[in-house]
Amino acid sequence: MASSPFNTLLALSQRFNNAKRGLPAQQDIIPSRKVVCFSMLGMNLVIALEELTEIIELPQYTRLPRVKRWVLGMANLRGRLLPVLNLPAFLGGKLSGSVKQQRVMVIDMMSMFVGLTVDRVYGMRHFKVDTYTRNPGDIPDRLAPYAEGGFVQTDGIWILLRPSQLLADRRFTEVAA
């Protein structure tokens, strides 16, 4: 008996259905947070990607008279004046490592445009939100007012720095010596 095109398609369909595999088990997707990882004062820190405008190498800057010692100076960043601040010095420490590794994290929020110099920037990572803890311990007192918890990872705890808390601090915004 000659097979009709319909019967041929029906036979192929049955062979396919018999050989098919099921869908993989559904997995719970844990949301993650995009952060930029950096180091300063011997600590691993992160800043939320949405709170960061850009990361640049230490630009040429002009020193300013009668400002606090942690104000490095003013730089021209594509036509905008950028105050360059030594964040570790503001916190009572100092920059470490080579100047080639130091970076300036540019923040543009709360009507402020500032550059925060840090020891090293490692890059962007995705941390799952279920690894966040409000009390990671080991946050030094000098950093505590500007930190909000941390992410527990296999390579250690990454403390979340909140630039909005830093920019709201009068000790940080009043730079005149």
Summary of the structure (lengths in Angstrom):
residues: 177
radius of gyration: 26.0
end to end distance: 101.2
largest distance: 101.8
contacts: 445
relative contact order: 0.20
helix: 21%
strand: 42%
